């Protein structure tokens, strides 16, 4: 998925810095798994591989190739649940930036006032090109940092075979057998910067499609406190956990299907950080690769009307 989490805008104000840190910490957790348009699978069988590291290297290279292929773009729905409730958004990927629109809170459609405010927020990027340019640059910088992390995976971890699992809904390609690998930090790995430092404290399991060489799932836990430095200094506490799953959505194209995060830590050395969320992504639909941001916003507005089409009672209740 080209962009799932929006990038917080830089600011020295404490409240904005705290929001920025949440976004940074989210990326630090789930950047291990890229999803975007996939390349064609290579001929192999699950039992034909011998070296787990070689399998990971091939899968990582395919994830990088997929991320660099911007010909496949999608409209999709994401529902994020936290202890405070749930928020449902519609997203459309474009060549300019990813457009997102909130369409529901706690499973209920927005009130007229909420909808007006949300549409005004998105319209701001159209009315003020400098804001859209800033958003695009933030997404580009995030992608570059993500690439640094992904490229480091084969060197940062040691992998060992831990069995095989059948793919299931939301994980991998339906019908494929997935190789399960256990990973732990490579003691010889020296993180070149604080961007990659988060990898030195992670261990867990990864599921890899050994036929198509794609990462289907990563389940990782922090066994020690690790620092991060993505524009703001801070650390994530020991015991934090993340789980990211990826699925094929058709035509050998893969996208992130779910993301669960549970972390605590500190930012700027003194502000507490707490993240607990699960985000599910569904309803992937291809959109033209040359779609503009303005066209994407119009598409989002039209798509919003279909979200509660099967539950008109809920929509009617929200407008009372």
N, C-alpha and C positions, 0 to 999 in steps of 0.2 A: 504494500500500500504506500503510495507516494507520500502522503501526509495524513496522519491520523490526529496527532495532538498538535494544536496550534502553538506557535512559539510566542512566549510572552514578550512584550515590548520592554526594552531596556529602560531602567529608571533607577535613581538612587533613593527614591521614596521607599520606606520600609514595607508598606503594603504591596507595592508593585514588585519589589525585590522578592518578597515572599511568594507571590504568584509566579514570578519568573523561576524561582528555585523549584517549585512544584513541577513546572513543565520540564526543567532540566533534569530533575530526578526521574521523572517518568521516562524521558529518553534514555537516561543512563541504564534504566532497568530493561526496556524492551528493545533497544537497538541491536541486541544480539540476533534479532530475527528480521530480515528484510523480506518484504513481499512486493512484487510488482509483476509486470508481464514476464512470462517464463520463456526460456529457450526450449527447443525440442529436446525430449529425453534421449539419452544415449542407450544403445543396446547393451543390456547386461541383465543379470538375475541377482536376486538378493544374496544367494549363496556364492556368487562368483567373486566377490571382493575378498581380499585377504588382509589389507592394512587399513585399520580404522582411520588413521590420519590421512591416508590417501583419499578415502571416502569423503572425509570432511573437507579436504582441500578442493575436491571436485564440486561438492555441494556449495561451498562458499563462492567458488568462481562462478557458478551458475547464478547464485543470488546477486553477485556483482553485475554479471551480464544482464540479468533481468532488470536491475535497478537502472542501468544505463539505457535500457530500451524504453523510450517514452512514447511508443506508437500505440500502446494500449492504455486507455483511460477509462475510469468507471464512475458511475453514480452508485452510491450505496448508503445504507442506513447503519448508524451506530448508536447503541444504547449503553450508556455508562451508569453503573450503579455504585453508590458510595453509602456510608452510614447515614448521610443526610437525605438520600433519595436517589431517583434516577432522572437522567436527562437523555432525550433522544434527539439525534441530529441527522440531517441528510447532508451528504457530501457529494461534490462533483470535482473531479480532477481536471485541470486545464493546463495549457502550456504556460499560462501566466502565473497561476497560483491555485491552491485548492479552495473552493468556495464551500462554506458550511453554514447551515441554517438550523437553529433549534426549532423543533416542531412539537415537542411534548415534554412535560415535567411529570414524573411519577405516573406515566402511562396515560395522562390526560392531555388533550390538545391545548394549545395556548389560548389565553383569553384574548379578546380583541386588542386590549392595551399591550399585552405581552408580545403579540404578533407584530404590532406596529413598531414597537421598540426594537425587536429583533430584525425586522426588515430594514429599519433605518440604519442599524449597525452594519449590515451587509452592504447597503447602498452607499455607505461612506467610502468604500473602496472604489466604487465606480465614479462617484462625484469628485474624489480627490485622488488623482493618479499617483501622487507622491506616496499616499498611504498603501496603495497596491504595490508600488515598487518596493517599498519597505518590507511589506509582507513577503514578496517574492524573494528578496535578498535574505531574509531570515530563514525561509525554507531552504534556500540554496546552501546557506552556511550549516544548517542542521544536517542536510544530506551529506555534505562534505565530512562532517564529524562522524556521521554514521558509517561512512565508507572506511574511515580510519579504523573504527572498531571492528567492522566485519572483516577487513583484510587481516587484522591481527589474530582472529580466532584460531587458526591452525597452529600458530606459534605460541599463543598465550596459554593454551590448554594441552593436557595429556588426555588421550581418549582410549577407552577400552571397551571391547564388545560386552554387552549386557543382555543379549537376547533379541527377539523379534516380536513385533506386535502388528496386529491387523489394523489397517486404517479404519477410521470411523467417521461419522458425520462431523465435519468441521476440522478434521485432522488428516491431511494428506489427500491422496487421490483415491476415490472409492474403489475398493477391490485390490489395492496394492498392499504388499507386505512391507512393513517399515523396520529398519534396523535400529535397535536401541543401543546407544553408546553412553557410557558414564564418562563425565569429564571432571577434571580437577586442574588447578593452576599448574603450569609448567614452572618448576623452581628456577629454571635457567632464563626464563623470560624477564626482560627488563622493559617495563612500560616506558616508551619514549616521551610521554607527557601525561598530565593528569587526565587527559581525555581517555586514554587507555587504562589508567590505573584501576578503574572499577573492576576490570577483568581479573585482577590479582587476588580478589577475595571471593570469587564465585566457584561453586561446584554444583553438580547436578546431573541431569540426563538430557540427551537430545535424541529425537527420532528423525531418521533420514530415509528418504525414498532412494534406495540404492539402484533403482532402475533409471529414474529421471534425475537423480542427484539434486534433490531439493530438500530443504529443511522443513519438516512437518510440525515439529514441536520442540520447544526448549522449556525445561523446568529447572530453574536455578535458585540457589540459596546462598546468601552471604554468610560465610563461616567466620568472618572477621570484619571489623570496621574498615571501610574503604573511603577514600576521598574522591571528590569529583571537582572538575574545574572548567565547566562549560560556560564561561562568562561570569561565573560567580562561585566563590569558594565555599565548600561545605563537605559533609561526610554522610554516609549511610551506615546505620548501625548493623552490627552482627545480628543474624536471624532474619533479616529481610528476605522476602521471597518473591519471585515472579514466575509466571507461566504464560507463554505465548504460543498460540497454535495457528497454523497456516493450512489452507486448503486449496485444491484446484477448483477454479470457478468456471472451467470450460475452456476448450481450445488450448490446453497446456498452459493456461494462465493461472498464476497462484496469487492469493491475497490473504492477509491476516484475517482470521475468523474470530479470535478471542484473545483477550489480554487481561491477566489478573495480576495486580500489584499489591504488595503489603510491605511497607517500609517505614522506618522511623530514622531520624537523624537530626542534623543541625545545619543551618546555613549561616554564613558570615560568622561562624564560630560561636554564636550565642542564641540564634533564633531556632526554636524547635521546628521540626519538620515531621509530618505524619501523613502517609499516603495509604489508603485502603480503597481499592476500586476494582471492579470487573467491567470490562467493556466487550460487548458482543457486536460483531459486524455481519450484516446479512443483506440480501436483496441486491447483489451485484449486477449491474447492467452496463454494457459497453456504451460509450458515448464517442462521438467523433473526436479524433485526435487533435483536430485544429480548433476545437471549441474555445471561444474566448471567455473571459471571466464574466463579462456582462451577459452573455448567452447562458452561462452556467447558472447565474442567479435567477434568470427567468425560468430555467428548467427546474430549479429547486422550488420555486413558488408553485409551479404547476404540479410537481410531484407531491408537494405538501398536502394537496387536496385529496390524494389517494391514500395517505397514511391511515386515516380513520374511516375510509370508505366502507369497511366491513363492520364498523361499529358506530353507526350514526347516532346512537343514544349518547355515547360518550362525548361526541362532538357537540351535540345539542346542549348537554349539561354544562359544558365549558363556556358556552355563550350566554348563559342565564345571568 
